[in-house]
Amino acid sequence: MGFLGQLFVKPALRCDIEGVAETQNLKNINKIHENEKSTEILVEDVSGYRAKSKTRVVDRWLDAVVRASGSAVAFSIILAMLIAWALIGIRFGTQLVWKAFISDVQAILCYVFDSFLMRQLLNAYEEEQMAAAMMRSRLISHKRMLGKLKNRLAKDDIVRLSGSLDTQPQENFEGSLKPLGLFGRIIIISSRALGHIATVCMYWVCIFIWLGFGHYCGWTNTWQLYINSATSALMVFVFAFLACLRECYSDYTNICMDAIYRVNACLELELRILTDDESANEPVLIPAPKENWLQLCIYYYADVVGTLVGIIILVVVIAVWIAVGPVLKFNNNWWLLIGTYAGLVGLFDSFVLRNIQGRLKHYENVQAEIIEKEEEIVFETIGIDIPVKETVNSSSLSYRISAAVGEISSHLLMVVAGFLLTVGCVVGSSVMRWNETGQLISNIPPSIIETFFMLILITGQIYMDASARVNFKNIYNRRQRLLAFVKAAKGTRPGNALVENSDIDLIH
């Protein structure tokens, strides 16, 4: 495949995803200890979760860069740069170049982070859908083998075993942040403050205070540049923070999925030993989401932003901007030009990012509901009670307000509104012939609105995280109960090979 073929492929959100869980087979287990009565399989012998690596070199390279952008080192460098810019401002804060510089740097950095954040979301979609397909694949085998086991047990045995499950100790699924390390825990804890609805309200209070000083300052360009500098610095910080938050969330998801996969693998092994079932796990196909034409257009645009194409476009634009510098004599308009372009693109991208985040949460919940319904059928088939389902605490006023703001901000029509707003800024600047004030029209409103949407992205990430934690815990608890039932059933069938040590090494 040529270089262009590496760049242009079908968008992730337009592809069917097929997954099949690795079939657990005793012949493939290396560490088996035999004695007179049982076969012991160690926990490390069962397969855990492994994200599928990408085949294309461009994808692997870009993913590595994206991961680096969400590292502690990258965040520390950006934070140090912001502090240095603020300190330099003590001496040069009144000069336009100083204010334009942060605007340009912010616009370029945020343009790049737009691409990185979009790629993080698209990668998360592929991995989560693949994981769901593999869980459903293994669940098909669980259902088949549990049906066989039920047929070999007397009704009295099933009633007795079901009643004993509540008294049997089971591992608790603890979503501890310790595996993420100190930096990860700081990011997650800080996100609860940055993404809180009160912080978003405080942001708008500051904006209105700035507007209140407009008349006093004569509505000058300097007055406009004050808020432009402030929002630019804040936006750089929020973008870098979001990249770290997404990477921490990805790491946490992998840890949770590994715990669930190990429960599933142990359950499958136990059942295969008890039922002598050697049939391979069946593949499960998750079709591409069916959406209207406008949403599909957004998906195609998101894929361009989240691939190397978006970065290449930015490099070309920067090269053109530098080339026209001598023509414009590197004046104030030239300094604002690149910030204006990247700011307008970033404004629209912020609407798209929030829309994609909302749609991915929906797809994640859809798969969780499908898995839950399939597991309910399994529990009904074997005749045991299903564990009580945990839900996200949605009773607080903060949660309800945040959920409402999230629903509105991620709606398809908001992307349309974002596009119209972007066009409006371009028209307004064009009417003023793209002079200094005209460019500020395409800099300041986009900067204010984009910063707001980045804060909303943090809020959305918090609630995606909360929803995912509950889904993971519910799936884990249901599989643990099935595993406890199968373990208890071993005592009713003497003479079979048993799995004595299949406890799960959970997140501490």
C-alpha positions as CSV (number, residue, x, y, z in Angstrom):
1,M,0.0,0.0,0.0
2,G,1.4,3.4,-1.0
3,F,1.7,6.4,1.3
4,L,-1.6,7.9,0.1
5,G,-3.2,4.6,0.7
6,Q,-1.8,4.7,4.2
7,L,-3.6,8.1,4.7
8,F,-7.0,7.6,3.1
9,V,-9.1,4.7,4.3
10,K,-12.6,4.1,5.3
11,P,-13.5,6.0,8.6
12,A,-13.5,4.0,11.8
13,L,-17.1,4.9,12.5
14,R,-18.2,3.6,9.1
15,C,-16.6,0.1,9.5
16,D,-18.2,-3.1,10.8
17,I,-16.3,-4.5,13.8
18,E,-15.9,-8.3,14.2
19,G,-14.5,-9.8,17.3
20,V,-14.0,-13.4,18.6
21,A,-12.7,-14.3,22.0
22,E,-9.7,-16.6,22.2
23,T,-10.9,-20.1,22.9
24,Q,-9.7,-21.4,26.2
25,N,-8.3,-24.9,25.8
26,L,-6.4,-27.0,28.4
27,K,-4.1,-28.2,25.6
28,N,-2.8,-24.6,25.2
29,I,-2.2,-24.1,28.9
30,N,1.5,-24.5,29.8
31,K,1.3,-24.6,33.6
32,I,-0.9,-27.4,34.7
33,H,-0.2,-29.2,38.0
34,E,-1.7,-32.6,38.4
35,N,-2.3,-34.6,41.5
36,E,-4.6,-37.5,42.3
37,K,-7.9,-35.6,42.4
38,S,-7.6,-32.3,40.6
39,T,-5.9,-30.2,38.0
40,E,-4.9,-26.7,39.1
41,I,-4.7,-23.8,36.7
42,L,-2.9,-20.7,37.9
43,V,-4.5,-17.3,37.3
44,E,-1.6,-16.2,35.0
45,D,-2.4,-19.1,32.7
46,V,-5.7,-17.6,31.6
47,S,-5.8,-14.9,28.9
48,G,-6.4,-11.3,29.8
49,Y,-7.2,-8.3,27.7
50,R,-4.9,-7.3,24.9
51,A,-5.8,-4.4,22.6
52,K,-5.4,-5.3,19.0
53,S,-2.4,-3.6,17.4
54,K,-2.9,-1.7,14.1
55,T,-1.4,-3.0,10.9
56,R,-0.6,0.3,9.2
57,V,2.7,1.9,10.0
58,V,1.2,5.4,9.8
59,D,-1.4,4.5,12.4
60,R,1.1,3.0,14.8
61,W,3.4,6.1,14.4
62,L,0.6,8.6,15.0
63,D,-0.8,6.6,17.9
64,A,2.7,6.7,19.6
65,V,2.8,10.5,19.1
66,V,-0.8,10.8,20.5
67,R,0.2,8.8,23.6
68,A,3.3,11.0,24.1
69,S,1.1,14.1,23.9
70,G,-0.9,12.8,26.9
71,S,2.2,12.1,29.0
72,A,3.4,13.8,32.2
73,V,6.5,15.1,30.3
74,A,4.4,16.8,27.6
75,F,2.0,18.3,30.1
76,S,4.9,19.6,32.2
77,I,6.6,21.2,29.2
78,I,3.4,23.0,28.2
79,L,2.7,24.1,31.7
80,A,6.3,25.5,32.0
81,M,5.8,27.4,28.7
82,L,2.6,29.0,30.0
83,I,4.3,30.1,33.2
84,A,7.3,31.5,31.2
85,W,4.9,33.4,28.9
86,A,3.1,34.9,31.9
87,L,6.4,36.0,33.5
88,I,7.7,37.6,30.3
89,G,4.3,39.4,30.2
90,I,5.3,41.4,33.3
91,R,7.8,43.2,31.1
92,F,6.3,43.0,27.6
93,G,2.6,42.6,28.4
94,T,1.5,45.9,26.9
95,Q,3.0,45.0,23.5
96,L,0.7,43.6,20.8
97,V,3.4,41.1,19.7
98,W,3.3,39.5,23.1
99,K,-0.4,39.1,23.0
100,A,-0.5,38.0,19.4
101,F,2.3,35.4,20.1
102,I,0.2,33.5,22.7
103,S,-2.8,33.7,20.4
104,D,-0.8,32.2,17.5
105,V,0.9,29.5,19.6
106,Q,-2.5,28.7,21.2
107,A,-4.2,28.3,17.9
108,I,-1.5,26.1,16.4
109,L,-1.2,23.9,19.5
110,C,-4.9,23.6,19.9
111,Y,-5.2,22.7,16.2
112,V,-2.7,19.9,16.7
113,F,-4.4,18.8,20.0
114,D,-7.8,18.8,18.1
115,S,-6.4,16.1,15.9
116,F,-4.9,14.2,18.8
117,L,-8.1,14.3,20.9
118,M,-10.2,13.2,17.9
119,R,-7.8,10.3,17.3
120,Q,-8.0,9.3,21.0
121,L,-11.8,9.2,20.7
122,L,-11.8,7.2,17.5
123,N,-9.3,4.7,18.9
124,A,-11.4,4.4,22.0
125,Y,-14.4,3.6,19.9
126,E,-12.6,0.8,18.0
127,E,-11.2,-0.7,21.1
128,E,-14.4,-0.6,23.1
129,Q,-16.5,-2.0,20.3
130,M,-14.0,-4.8,19.7
131,A,-13.9,-5.6,23.4
132,A,-17.7,-5.7,23.5
133,A,-17.7,-8.1,20.5
134,M,-15.2,-10.4,22.2
135,M,-17.2,-10.4,25.4
136,R,-20.4,-11.3,23.5
137,S,-18.5,-14.0,21.6
138,R,-17.4,-15.7,24.9
139,L,-20.9,-15.2,26.3
140,I,-22.3,-17.3,23.5
141,S,-20.1,-20.2,24.6
142,H,-20.9,-19.6,28.3
143,K,-24.6,-19.8,27.5
144,R,-24.2,-23.1,25.6
145,M,-22.1,-24.8,28.2
146,L,-24.2,-23.5,31.1
147,G,-27.2,-25.1,29.4
148,K,-25.3,-28.4,29.3
149,L,-24.3,-28.1,32.9
150,K,-27.9,-27.4,33.9
151,N,-29.1,-30.5,32.1
152,R,-26.7,-32.6,34.1
153,L,-27.9,-31.2,37.5
154,A,-31.0,-32.0,39.4
155,K,-33.5,-29.2,40.1
156,D,-32.9,-29.6,43.8
157,D,-29.1,-29.2,43.2
158,I,-29.7,-25.9,41.2
159,V,-31.9,-24.5,44.0
160,R,-29.4,-25.5,46.6
161,L,-26.5,-24.0,44.7
162,S,-28.4,-20.8,43.9
163,G,-29.2,-20.3,47.6
164,S,-25.5,-20.8,48.6
165,L,-24.2,-18.2,46.2
166,D,-25.0,-15.3,48.6
167,T,-22.9,-16.8,51.3
168,Q,-19.9,-17.5,49.1
169,P,-17.1,-14.9,49.2
170,Q,-16.6,-13.1,45.9
171,E,-13.9,-10.7,44.8
172,N,-15.0,-7.0,44.7
173,F,-14.4,-5.0,41.6
174,E,-12.6,-2.0,42.9
175,G,-11.9,0.8,40.4
176,S,-8.9,2.0,42.3
177,L,-6.6,4.7,40.7
178,K,-3.4,3.3,42.2
179,P,-2.4,1.4,39.0
180,L,-2.4,4.8,37.2
181,G,0.4,6.2,39.2
182,L,0.6,9.5,41.0
183,F,0.4,11.7,37.9
184,G,-2.7,9.8,36.7
185,R,-4.4,10.1,40.0
186,I,-3.7,13.9,40.1
187,I,-5.2,14.3,36.6
188,I,-8.3,12.3,37.5
189,I,-8.9,14.1,40.7
190,S,-8.2,17.5,39.1
191,S,-10.7,16.7,36.3
192,R,-13.5,16.6,38.9
193,A,-12.8,20.2,39.7
194,L,-12.1,21.5,36.2
195,G,-15.1,19.6,34.7
196,H,-17.6,20.5,37.4
197,I,-20.5,22.6,36.3
198,A,-19.6,25.2,38.9
199,T,-16.3,25.8,37.1
200,V,-18.1,26.2,33.8
201,C,-20.4,28.8,35.4
202,M,-17.4,30.6,36.9
203,Y,-15.8,30.8,33.4
204,W,-18.9,32.6,32.0
205,V,-19.0,34.9,35.0
206,C,-15.4,36.0,34.1
207,I,-16.5,36.5,30.5
208,F,-19.4,38.8,31.6
209,I,-17.1,40.7,33.9
210,W,-14.8,41.3,30.9
211,L,-17.8,42.5,28.8
212,G,-18.8,44.8,31.6
213,F,-15.4,46.6,31.3
214,G,-15.9,47.1,27.6
215,H,-17.5,50.6,27.8
216,Y,-14.9,51.7,30.4
217,C,-12.0,50.6,28.0
218,G,-13.7,52.1,25.0
219,W,-14.2,48.7,23.3
220,T,-10.6,49.0,22.0
221,N,-8.5,46.3,20.4
222,T,-6.4,46.2,23.5
223,W,-9.4,45.4,25.6
224,Q,-10.3,42.6,23.2
225,L,-6.8,41.3,23.3
226,Y,-7.0,41.0,27.1
227,I,-9.6,38.3,27.0
228,N,-8.0,36.8,23.9
229,S,-4.7,36.3,25.8
230,A,-6.5,34.9,28.9
231,T,-8.6,32.4,27.0
232,S,-5.7,31.4,24.8
233,A,-3.5,30.5,27.8
234,L,-6.5,28.7,29.4
235,M,-7.3,26.8,26.2
236,V,-3.7,25.5,25.8
237,F,-3.8,24.3,29.4
238,V,-7.2,22.6,29.0
239,F,-6.2,20.9,25.7
240,A,-3.0,19.5,27.3
241,F,-5.0,18.4,30.4
242,L,-7.6,16.7,28.2
243,A,-5.0,14.7,26.3
244,C,-3.6,13.5,29.7
245,L,-7.1,12.7,31.0
246,R,-8.0,10.7,27.9
247,E,-4.8,8.6,28.2
248,C,-5.4,8.0,31.9
249,Y,-9.0,6.9,31.1
250,S,-7.6,4.6,28.4
251,D,-5.2,3.0,30.8
252,Y,-7.9,2.6,33.4
253,T,-10.2,1.0,30.8
254,N,-7.5,-1.5,29.8
255,I,-7.0,-2.5,33.5
256,C,-10.7,-3.0,34.0
257,M,-11.1,-5.0,30.8
258,D,-8.2,-7.2,31.8
259,A,-9.9,-8.1,35.1
260,I,-13.2,-8.9,33.2
261,Y,-11.4,-10.9,30.6
262,R,-9.7,-13.0,33.2
263,V,-13.0,-13.8,34.9
264,N,-14.4,-14.7,31.5
265,A,-11.5,-16.9,30.7
266,C,-11.6,-18.7,34.1
267,L,-15.4,-19.2,33.7
268,E,-14.9,-20.7,30.2
269,L,-12.1,-23.0,31.4
270,E,-14.2,-24.3,34.3
271,L,-17.2,-24.9,32.0
272,R,-15.1,-26.7,29.3
273,I,-13.7,-29.0,31.9
274,L,-17.1,-29.8,33.4
275,T,-18.9,-30.2,30.1
276,D,-16.1,-31.5,27.9
277,D,-17.1,-28.8,25.4
278,E,-14.4,-28.2,22.8
279,S,-16.4,-26.0,20.4
280,A,-14.5,-22.8,19.4
281,N,-15.9,-19.4,20.4
282,E,-18.1,-17.8,17.7
283,P,-17.3,-14.5,16.1
284,V,-19.6,-11.6,16.7
285,L,-20.2,-8.8,14.2
286,I,-21.1,-5.2,15.4
287,P,-22.3,-3.3,12.3
288,A,-21.3,0.3,11.6
289,P,-23.7,2.8,13.3
290,K,-26.6,3.8,11.1
291,E,-27.0,7.6,11.1
292,N,-28.5,10.2,8.9
293,W,-26.4,11.8,6.1
294,L,-25.4,14.9,8.2
295,Q,-24.0,12.8,11.0
296,L,-22.2,10.6,8.5
297,C,-20.6,13.8,7.1
298,I,-19.4,14.7,10.6
299,Y,-17.9,11.2,10.9
300,Y,-16.0,11.6,7.7
301,Y,-14.7,15.0,8.8
302,A,-13.8,13.7,12.2
303,D,-11.7,11.0,10.5
304,V,-9.8,13.6,8.5
305,V,-9.1,15.6,11.6
306,G,-8.0,12.5,13.5
307,T,-5.6,11.2,10.9
308,L,-2.3,12.6,9.5
309,V,-4.2,14.4,6.8
310,G,-5.3,17.1,9.3
311,I,-1.7,17.7,10.4
312,I,-0.5,17.9,6.8
313,I,-3.0,20.6,6.0
314,L,-1.8,22.6,9.0
315,V,1.8,22.3,7.9
316,V,0.9,23.5,4.5
317,V,-1.0,26.5,5.9
318,I,1.9,27.4,8.2
319,A,4.3,27.3,5.3
320,V,2.0,29.6,3.3
321,W,1.7,31.9,6.3
322,I,5.5,32.2,6.7
323,A,5.9,32.7,2.9
324,V,3.5,35.8,2.9
325,G,5.3,37.3,5.9
326,P,7.6,39.5,3.8
327,V,4.6,40.7,1.6
328,L,2.8,41.8,4.7
329,K,6.0,43.1,6.2
330,F,5.4,40.9,9.3
331,N,3.0,43.5,10.6
332,N,0.3,43.0,13.3
333,N,-2.2,41.6,10.7
334,W,0.4,38.9,9.7
335,W,0.9,37.9,13.3
336,L,-2.9,37.5,13.8
337,L,-3.4,35.7,10.4
338,I,-2.3,32.2,11.4
339,G,-4.2,32.5,14.7
340,T,-7.3,33.5,12.9
341,Y,-7.2,30.5,10.6
342,A,-6.4,27.9,13.2
343,G,-8.8,29.5,15.6
344,L,-11.7,29.3,13.2
345,V,-10.9,25.7,12.4
346,G,-10.6,24.9,16.1
347,L,-13.9,26.5,16.8
348,F,-15.7,24.2,14.5
349,D,-13.6,21.2,15.6
350,S,-14.7,21.8,19.2
351,F,-18.3,21.3,18.2
352,V,-17.4,18.2,16.3
353,L,-15.4,16.8,19.2
354,R,-18.2,17.2,21.6
355,N,-20.6,15.6,19.2
356,I,-18.3,12.6,18.6
357,Q,-17.8,12.2,22.4
358,G,-21.5,12.1,22.9
359,R,-22.1,9.6,20.1
360,L,-19.4,7.3,21.4
361,K,-20.9,7.3,24.9
362,H,-24.2,6.3,23.3
363,Y,-22.6,3.4,21.3
364,E,-20.8,2.2,24.5
365,N,-24.0,2.2,26.4
366,V,-25.8,0.3,23.6
367,Q,-23.2,-2.5,23.8
368,A,-23.4,-2.6,27.6
369,E,-27.2,-3.0,27.4
370,I,-26.9,-5.8,24.8
371,I,-24.5,-7.6,27.0
372,E,-26.7,-7.1,30.0
373,K,-29.8,-8.5,28.2
374,E,-27.8,-11.5,27.0
375,E,-26.6,-12.2,30.5
376,E,-30.1,-11.9,31.9
377,I,-31.1,-14.7,29.5
378,V,-28.2,-16.8,30.8
379,F,-29.2,-16.3,34.4
380,E,-32.8,-17.2,33.5
381,T,-31.7,-20.3,31.6
382,I,-29.9,-21.8,34.6
383,G,-32.4,-20.5,37.1
384,I,-30.3,-18.4,39.5
385,D,-30.8,-14.8,40.6
386,I,-28.9,-12.0,38.8
387,P,-26.8,-9.6,41.0
388,V,-28.4,-6.2,41.7
389,K,-27.5,-3.7,39.0
390,E,-25.6,-0.7,40.1
391,T,-26.3,2.7,38.5
392,V,-24.7,6.1,38.3
393,N,-25.8,8.4,41.1
394,S,-27.9,10.9,39.1
395,S,-29.9,12.5,41.9
396,S,-27.7,15.5,42.5
397,L,-28.5,18.9,41.0
398,S,-25.0,19.1,39.6
399,Y,-25.3,15.8,37.7
400,R,-28.7,16.8,36.2
401,I,-27.5,20.1,35.0
402,S,-24.3,18.6,33.6
403,A,-26.3,15.9,31.9
404,A,-28.6,18.4,30.3
405,V,-25.7,20.6,29.2
406,G,-24.0,17.5,27.8
407,E,-27.1,16.4,25.8
408,I,-27.5,19.9,24.3
409,S,-23.8,20.5,23.5
410,S,-23.4,17.1,21.8
411,H,-26.6,17.3,19.7
412,L,-26.2,17.2,15.9
413,L,-27.8,20.6,15.5
414,M,-25.0,22.1,17.7
415,V,-22.5,21.2,15.0
416,V,-24.7,22.9,12.5
417,A,-24.7,26.0,14.8
418,G,-21.0,25.8,15.1
419,F,-20.6,25.8,11.4
420,L,-22.9,28.8,11.0
421,L,-21.0,30.6,13.7
422,T,-17.7,30.0,12.0
423,V,-19.1,31.2,8.7
424,G,-20.5,34.3,10.5
425,C,-17.1,35.1,11.9
426,V,-15.5,34.8,8.4
427,V,-18.2,37.1,6.9
428,G,-17.8,39.7,9.7
429,S,-14.0,39.7,9.2
430,S,-14.4,40.0,5.5
431,V,-16.7,43.0,5.8
432,M,-14.0,44.7,7.7
433,R,-11.5,43.6,5.1
434,W,-9.5,41.5,7.5
435,N,-7.9,44.4,9.3
436,E,-6.7,44.1,12.9
437,T,-10.2,44.5,14.3
438,G,-11.7,42.3,11.7
439,Q,-9.3,39.5,12.5
440,L,-10.0,39.9,16.2
441,I,-13.7,39.2,15.4
442,S,-12.5,35.8,14.1
443,N,-10.2,35.3,17.0
444,I,-12.0,36.3,20.2
445,P,-15.5,34.8,19.9
446,P,-14.0,31.5,18.6
447,S,-11.5,31.5,21.5
448,I,-14.2,32.1,24.1
449,I,-16.6,29.5,22.7
450,E,-13.9,26.9,22.0
451,T,-12.6,27.2,25.6
452,F,-16.1,26.6,26.9
453,F,-16.5,23.5,24.8
454,M,-13.2,22.2,26.0
455,L,-14.4,22.5,29.6
456,I,-17.6,20.7,28.6
457,L,-15.4,18.0,27.1
458,I,-13.8,17.5,30.5
459,T,-17.3,17.3,32.0
460,G,-18.4,14.8,29.4
461,Q,-15.3,12.7,30.0
462,I,-16.1,12.6,33.7
463,Y,-19.6,11.2,33.1
464,M,-18.4,8.8,30.4
465,D,-15.9,7.6,33.0
466,A,-18.6,7.2,35.7
467,S,-20.9,5.4,33.3
468,A,-18.1,3.1,32.1
469,R,-17.1,2.2,35.7
470,V,-20.6,1.2,36.5
471,N,-20.9,-0.9,33.3
472,F,-17.6,-2.6,34.1
473,K,-18.6,-3.4,37.6
474,N,-22.0,-4.8,36.7
475,I,-20.5,-7.0,34.0
476,Y,-17.7,-8.2,36.4
477,N,-20.2,-8.9,39.2
478,R,-22.5,-11.0,36.9
479,R,-19.6,-13.0,35.6
480,Q,-18.3,-13.5,39.1
481,R,-21.7,-14.9,40.2
482,L,-21.7,-17.3,37.3
483,L,-18.2,-18.4,38.2
484,A,-19.2,-19.0,41.8
485,F,-22.2,-21.1,40.6
486,V,-19.9,-23.2,38.4
487,K,-17.4,-23.7,41.2
488,A,-20.2,-24.7,43.6
489,A,-21.5,-27.1,40.9
490,K,-18.2,-29.0,40.8
491,G,-19.0,-30.6,44.2
492,T,-22.1,-32.3,42.7
493,R,-20.0,-34.1,40.0
494,P,-17.2,-36.1,41.7
495,G,-14.5,-37.5,39.5
496,N,-14.2,-34.5,37.2
497,A,-11.1,-32.4,36.8
498,L,-11.4,-29.3,38.8
499,V,-10.0,-25.8,38.6
500,E,-9.1,-25.0,42.2
501,N,-7.2,-21.7,41.9
502,S,-8.9,-19.4,39.4
503,D,-9.4,-16.4,41.5
504,I,-8.9,-13.1,39.7
505,D,-6.0,-10.8,40.4
506,L,-8.1,-7.6,40.7
507,I,-7.2,-3.9,40.6
508,H,-5.8,-3.0,44.0
